[in-house]
Amino acid sequence: MKDKTITRKISQGVYVLTTLGGGCVVDAVSQISAGDNPLICVAVMKKNNTNELMHNNNKFAISVLGKNVDPKIIETYGMKSMKDYDKFSNSKTTIIDDLNIIDDSLGYMICEKVDTIENDTHTLFIGRLIEADKYSDDEVMTYAYYQEHKDELIKVTTEKGKTAWICTICNYVVYEDELPENFTCPQCGVPKSLFKKGN
Ligand SMILES: Cc1cc2nc3c(=O)[nH]c(=O)nc-3n(C[C@H](O)[C@H](O)[C@H](O)COP(=O)(O)O)c2cc1C
């Protein structure tokens, strides 16, 4: 491939997907039909805890993040797993229709799950929009903006005496002095060579 960064020119935003019991940051969101209750599709990695939760629930919410969102929201929902970190008690959310909506967002969409499509790495969850609200017309955070500015936005705090190793593919953070030779990302599976030292 000559330059895969052209895929960043596909307009994508940065969102927090939530369902009962958890959620994560996603950029792979598309509106795939029109009308009063359009279909919305979100792709969730099979390795994410959120994937299992999405299979077990029939509703999900998408909170839309703005350009000025507190980067802690992205760190909390996009770089940690609900398997070992309670994202909901470590961020401000409001429960609407039983789902956690991010307070620091531009608004939200709530969907009723109507279909799932499996591929090798991701599940596509398709939902019909049943509720939505807009809190603000501030500029959205695009995925391209996030990619260009992630080093300034995300300052990973090193745990005392340890080095933060960040996966350059999915941003998973591991705190270790050194990563073992055969180490692979617990979240997206890429090898140690694709981890960089955090600041
Ligand atoms: C900017 C950004 C975009 C992301 N986009 C997606 C995505 O579209 N789909 C996905 O499954 N994970 C995506 N992730 C990764 C998940 O948010 C991340 O793996 C999260 O820690 C999973 O948490 P969980 O194990 O609690 O589900 C993204 C992360 C970031 C920071």
The ligand as an SDF file (V2000), in Angstrom:
LIG
                    3D

 31 33  0  0  0  0  0  0  0  0999 V2000
   -9.6110    7.4490   18.9800 C   0  0  0  0  0  0  0  0  0  0  0  0
   -9.9450    5.9970   19.2200 C   0  0  0  0  0  0  0  0  0  0  0  0
  -10.7730    5.3290   18.3310 C   0  0  0  0  0  0  0  0  0  0  0  0
  -11.1360    3.9940   18.5580 C   0  0  0  0  0  0  0  0  0  0  0  0
  -11.9930    3.3830   17.6860 N   0  0  0  0  0  0  0  0  0  0  0  0
  -12.4300    2.1210   17.9610 C   0  0  0  0  0  0  0  0  0  0  0  0
  -13.4360    1.5290   17.1460 C   0  0  0  0  0  0  0  0  0  0  0  0
  -13.9590    2.1110   16.1830 O   0  0  0  0  0  0  0  0  0  0  0  0
  -13.8580    0.2760   17.4850 N   0  0  0  0  0  0  0  0  0  0  0  0
  -13.3350   -0.4110   18.5490 C   0  0  0  0  0  0  0  0  0  0  0  0
  -13.7450   -1.5290   18.8040 O   0  0  0  0  0  0  0  0  0  0  0  0
  -12.3740    0.1340   19.3360 N   0  0  0  0  0  0  0  0  0  0  0  0
  -11.9310    1.3910   19.0780 C   0  0  0  0  0  0  0  0  0  0  0  0
  -10.9940    1.9820   19.8780 N   0  0  0  0  0  0  0  0  0  0  0  0
  -10.3650    1.1650   20.9520 C   0  0  0  0  0  0  0  0  0  0  0  0
  -11.2260    0.9970   22.1970 C   0  0  0  0  0  0  0  0  0  0  0  0
  -11.8200    2.2030   22.6100 O   0  0  0  0  0  0  0  0  0  0  0  0
  -10.3120    0.4650   23.3200 C   0  0  0  0  0  0  0  0  0  0  0  0
   -9.7800   -0.7630   22.8750 O   0  0  0  0  0  0  0  0  0  0  0  0
  -10.9870    0.3240   24.6720 C   0  0  0  0  0  0  0  0  0  0  0  0
   -9.9800    0.3020   25.6600 O   0  0  0  0  0  0  0  0  0  0  0  0
  -11.8320   -0.9390   24.8150 C   0  0  0  0  0  0  0  0  0  0  0  0
  -12.4100   -0.9600   26.1050 O   0  0  0  0  0  0  0  0  0  0  0  0
  -13.2820   -2.2110   26.6390 P   0  0  0  0  0  0  0  0  0  0  0  0
  -12.3530   -3.3960   26.7360 O   0  0  0  0  0  0  0  0  0  0  0  0
  -13.7950   -1.7610   27.9710 O   0  0  0  0  0  0  0  0  0  0  0  0
  -14.3370   -2.4560   25.6260 O   0  0  0  0  0  0  0  0  0  0  0  0
  -10.6250    3.3060   19.6860 C   0  0  0  0  0  0  0  0  0  0  0  0
   -9.7760    3.9790   20.5920 C   0  0  0  0  0  0  0  0  0  0  0  0
   -9.4420    5.3040   20.3620 C   0  0  0  0  0  0  0  0  0  0  0  0
   -8.5480    6.0170   21.3560 C   0  0  0  0  0  0  0  0  0  0  0  0
  1  2  1  0
  2  3  1  0
  2 30  2  0
  3  4  2  0
  4  5  1  0
  4 28  1  0
  5  6  2  0
  6  7  1  0
  6 13  1  0
  7  8  2  0
  7  9  1  0
  9 10  1  0
 10 11  2  0
 10 12  1  0
 12 13  2  0
 13 14  1  0
 14 15  1  0
 14 28  1  0
 15 16  1  0
 16 17  1  0
 16 18  1  0
 18 19  1  0
 18 20  1  0
 20 21  1  0
 20 22  1  0
 22 23  1  0
 23 24  1  0
 24 25  2  0
 24 26  1  0
 24 27  1  0
 28 29  2  0
 29 30  1  0
 30 31  1  0
M  END
$$$$
